[in-house]
Amino acid sequence: MVVYAEGCTATLVHVLAERGLIDYEAPVARYWPEFGAHGKAGITVRHSLTHTAGIPQLPRSLTVSELCDWDTMSGIVAGARPLWEPGSGSGYHGWTFGWILGETVRSVTGLTPGQALRQYGTEPLGIADEAYFGLPESELSRVAPLVDGDWEAYLTRLPLGAPFTRLVAPNRGLWTTAALANRPACCRRSGWRRPRRSRWKARTGCWSGIT
């Protein structure tokens, strides 16, 4: 099994757009009203898909437990303030992509993103038991532990003033390393949940897919 997710999240949004359920040019707040707070009312689905929404950042005080809790993280993302005028610049939204679009999917379909992926994506393709947003406990034995190359060393070498370490992920305990992804809490706790279920949580909708 391989960790992935942003591509499947985006594909799910495209499928729903093709069916007329999502409009690329609509504000995310049309589907998820709470998201429109603090200057985010104009952020569109297209901005979110193209990493130009302006909210790639995580709070410095965020914990792993919070990162693995869908409702908590949705509230944190809804309360974020853009770092730039939406659409005026770009920056990789690796930590927030899944919650922005996942809550949009949930609001549109009434399904968790994991359920929506299955209904609109994997079941029609005949791979319903091969791709997940949130891994069932019964499938944990199929997951191979992640092994770091030099990614953690690269992150460590980044200057303290770099946007990544200063703004996006200032809490080193949440850097996307194998040590984080392989933690039992991350493997079993839900990133796509409502209600609670045991899941794999490795990339949070932008990083919580398993195939």
C-alpha positions in Angstrom: 0.0 0.0 0.0 1.2 3.5 -0.8 0.4 6.8 0.8 -1.2 9.3 -1.6 -4.2 11.6 -1.5 -4.2 15.0 -3.1 -4.7 13.5 -6.6 -7.7 11.4 -5.4 -9.1 14.4 -3.5 -8.9 16.5 -6.6 -10.3 13.7 -8.7 -13.3 13.4 -6.4 -14.0 17.1 -6.7 -13.7 16.9 -10.5 -16.2 14.0 -10.6 -18.6 16.0 -8.4 -18.1 19.1 -10.6 -18.8 17.0 -13.7 -22.1 15.9 -12.1 -23.0 19.5 -11.5 -22.7 19.3 -7.7 -19.7 21.6 -7.4 -18.9 24.8 -9.3 -15.1 25.5 -9.7 -15.8 29.3 -9.6 -18.1 29.2 -6.5 -16.7 30.3 -3.2 -15.9 27.4 -0.9 -18.1 29.2 1.7 -21.1 28.6 -0.5 -20.8 24.9 0.5 -19.1 25.4 3.9 -20.3 28.7 5.3 -17.9 28.7 8.3 -14.9 28.7 6.0 -15.8 32.3 4.8 -14.5 33.9 8.1 -11.5 36.1 8.3 -11.2 37.3 4.7 -11.8 33.9 3.1 -15.2 34.5 1.6 -13.8 35.0 -1.8 -11.7 31.8 -1.9 -13.1 29.6 -4.7 -13.0 25.9 -5.3 -10.6 26.6 -8.1 -8.3 28.6 -5.8 -8.3 25.6 -3.5 -7.5 23.1 -6.2 -4.7 25.2 -7.5 -3.0 25.9 -4.2 -3.7 29.7 -4.5 -6.1 30.0 -1.6 -3.5 31.6 0.7 -4.0 29.3 3.7 -1.2 26.7 3.6 -0.3 27.2 7.3 -0.7 25.3 10.5 -0.8 26.8 14.0 2.5 26.6 15.9 0.7 25.0 18.9 -1.0 22.2 16.9 -0.6 18.6 18.3 -0.6 15.3 16.5 -3.8 14.4 18.3 -5.5 17.5 16.9 -4.0 16.8 13.4 -5.8 13.4 13.5 -9.1 14.9 14.5 -11.2 15.9 11.5 -13.7 18.2 13.3 -10.9 20.0 15.2 -8.9 20.5 12.1 -11.9 21.7 10.1 -12.5 24.3 12.7 -8.8 25.4 12.7 -8.8 25.7 8.9 -12.1 27.6 8.9 -10.6 30.0 11.4 -7.4 30.6 9.5 -6.5 34.0 7.9 -5.0 34.1 4.4 -1.3 34.8 4.1 -1.9 36.5 0.8 -4.8 37.7 -1.3 -6.5 34.6 -2.6 -5.6 34.0 -6.2 -2.7 36.5 -6.2 0.0 34.0 -5.5 0.6 30.3 -5.0 2.0 28.0 -2.3 1.8 24.4 -1.7 -1.2 23.7 0.6 0.0 20.3 1.6 -1.4 20.5 5.2 -4.7 22.2 4.5 -5.8 20.9 1.0 -7.7 17.9 2.3 -9.8 19.8 4.9 -10.7 22.6 2.6 -11.9 20.3 -0.2 -13.0 17.5 2.1 -15.4 19.7 4.0 -16.7 20.9 0.6 -17.3 17.4 -0.5 -19.0 16.5 2.8 -21.3 19.5 2.6 -22.2 18.8 -1.0 -22.8 15.0 -0.7 -23.7 14.5 2.9 -20.9 11.9 3.0 -17.5 11.8 4.5 -14.8 12.2 1.9 -14.0 8.5 2.4 -17.5 7.5 1.8 -17.8 9.8 -1.2 -14.5 8.4 -2.7 -16.0 5.0 -2.5 -19.4 5.9 -3.9 -18.2 8.2 -6.7 -14.8 6.8 -7.4 -13.5 3.5 -6.3 -16.7 1.4 -6.5 -17.5 2.5 -10.1 -13.9 1.6 -11.0 -14.0 -1.8 -9.2 -11.3 -0.9 -6.7 -13.4 -0.2 -3.6 -11.1 -2.3 -1.4 -7.9 -1.0 -2.8 -8.1 2.8 -2.1 -9.1 4.5 1.0 -9.4 7.9 2.7 -9.0 6.6 6.2 -7.9 2.9 6.5 -10.2 0.4 8.2 -8.6 -1.4 11.1 -9.0 -4.7 9.3 -6.6 -3.4 6.5 -3.7 -2.2 8.7 -1.8 -5.4 8.1 -1.5 -4.5 4.5 0.3 -1.2 5.1 4.1 -1.1 4.8 5.9 1.2 7.2 7.3 4.3 5.6 11.1 4.8 5.5 12.7 8.3 5.3 15.3 9.0 2.7 16.9 12.4 3.4 13.6 14.3 3.7 13.9 15.0 7.4 17.5 16.1 7.0 16.4 18.4 4.2 13.8 20.0 6.4 16.2 20.4 9.2 18.6 22.3 7.0 15.9 24.9 6.0 16.7 28.4 7.4 14.6 29.3 10.4 13.3 32.3 8.4 12.1 30.2 5.4 8.4 30.4 4.8 8.0 26.7 5.5 9.5 26.8 9.0 8.3 30.3 9.8 4.7 30.1 8.6 3.6 26.9 7.2 4.8 24.2 9.6 6.6 25.9 12.5 6.0 22.9 14.8 8.7 20.4 13.9 6.7 17.6 15.6 4.3 17.8 12.7 6.7 17.6 9.8 5.7 14.9 7.4 8.4 12.4 8.3 8.2 8.6 8.5 8.4 8.8 12.2 5.1 10.8 12.3 3.3 8.7 9.7 4.3 5.4 11.3 3.0 6.3 14.8 0.1 4.0 15.8 -2.1 7.1 16.6 -1.5 8.3 13.0 -2.2 4.8 11.5 -5.5 4.3 13.2 -7.1 7.6 13.9 -9.5 9.1 11.5 -8.6 11.9 9.1 -11.9 11.6 7.3 -14.4 10.9 10.0 -18.0 11.8 11.0 -18.7 9.8 13.1 -15.5 8.4 14.7 -13.9 5.3 13.1 -10.5 3.7 13.2 -8.5 4.9 10.2 -5.0 5.4 8.8 -4.0 9.0 9.1 -0.9 9.8 7.2 -1.6 12.8 5.0 -4.9 14.2 6.1 -6.9 14.4 2.9 -3.9 15.8 1.3 -1.9 13.0 2.9 -4.2 10.4 4.2 -5.0 8.2 1.2 -3.9 4.6 1.0 -3.8 2.4 -2.1 
